[in-house]
Amino acid sequence: MAPMTKALRLVRMISASPERVFEAWTDSEQMGRWTCPDPGASVDVEIDLRVGGHYTIRMNVEGGPFTAYGTYREVDPPHRLVYTWGWKEEVQAMKAETVVTVEFVAVEAGTEIRLTHEGFPTADDRAGHEEGWKICVERLAGLVAGQ
């Protein structure tokens, strides 16, 4: 069976400026407050925000830890980020490198986030990440609302 390359796409309006949303997406302390679907998790984020730079998100949750990691391919503040996404632990390993693209589009009410995550090898991988992204982006919106 050929690998599934269907992308997941999420669009979410956030009532904060693109600069504020981009900052929350790229600052390790702030990212640690929203980037794990489990609100009770202890999260440690390391970011080297430059093309070719790496990031690591360590989520200490029940059944974990789980570590997401990748490399930045594009960094265009406050408009766009493109980075690879993978999992360190075998239980989460998708056996594929996926790519996340996030666009921060200024709109009258704040920022429209357009997230695309592509390259999933299975429908289950895609579905699990879609569920996680929805929760995380909602948490991000709560963090920056009105700023």
N, C-alpha and C positions, 0 to 999 in steps of 0.2 A: 504494500500500500504506500502511495506517495505521501510525503509529509504534508500536513495541513498548513497552508500559509495564510488562511483567512485572518484578517486583522480584527481586533475589537476597536470600536470607536466610541468615545464618550464625549459629550458636549455638556458643559455645566457653566451656568452664569454665576459669578461671584461678585458680591457688592464691595469690591475693593479695586484699587488701581492696578494696572498690569505690573507696575514697578513693585508694589507691595506683594502681589501674588507670586511674582518671579522670585522675590527675596525669600518668601516663605518656602519656596520649592528648592532653593539652593543654599540656604543657611542651615548648617548641621544641627544647631540647637532647635530651631523652629521645625525642621523636617522631622526630628525625633518626636515631636508632639502630635504629628498627624499621619505619618507614613506607614503605620502598622494598623491593620483592621481591628486588632484587639486593643481597646482603650486601656486595659489594665497591664499591658506589656511594658517591660523595660526596654527602651530602644536606644541604641548607640549608633550615631551616624558620623561617618568621616567623608569629607568632600574635598576634592582637588578640582575646583571648577575652572577648567580650561580644556580646550580641544586636546585629546590625548590623556587628560587627567582621569583619575579613577574615583569611584565612590564605593562605600560599603555601608549597608544597613543591617545591623545585627538586632534581631527581634528575639527577646527572651520571653517566650510564651509557653503555656502548657503544651507539652509534646515537642518543645523546641530545644535548643534555639534554632532559628532559621536565619540565614544570612543571604541577602540579595547583594549583588555586586555588578559593576559594569564600568564602561569607559565612555567618556563624553566624546561624541563625534561632532556636534555643533553646539556652540554656546553664543547666543545672540540676545543679550539682555536688552530690554525685558520682553522680547518678542518670541523667542523660540529656543527649545532645547531638544537635542537628539542624543540618545545614549543607548548602549547595549544593556541587556538585563539578563542575569543568570542567577542560579541558586547554587550555593556551596554544598549544602547537605544533600546526600543521596536521596533522601525521602522526597525532596522537592525538585530533584534534578529533572529538567524537561528534556535533557539530552539534545538541546538546541539553544543557540544564542538567539534571543529575540531582540527587537529594537523598539524603543519607546520614543515617540515624537510628541512634544507638547508645544502647542502654540498658545500665546497669551494675547488675545485680541481685545483692544480697547473698544468698549461699547458705552452707550450713554449711562447705563446703570452700573458700570464697573468693568469687569473683565469676563470675556467668554473664554473658558479653557476648552481647547480642542485637543484631546488626547487620542493618539493612535498607538496601539501596541500590536506588533505583527511578528509573524514567524512561528506561531505555536505549532508543535508537532501533533497535538491531539485536540479534539473538541473539549475534553475535560480540562486540559491545561488552559485553554482559552476561557472557558466558563469560570474556572476558579479565579483566574486573574481579573476577569470582568467584575465578579462579585467583590473582590478585594479593592480594586480601583474605585468602585462606586462608594464604598465605605470610607476609604481614605480621602477622596476628593470632598466628600461631605464634611469630614473632620477638618480638612484644610479650609473650607468655606467658613466654618464656625470660628476658626482661629483668626482669620483676617477680616471678617465681616465688618463693614463700615469704615475700613481704614484706607 
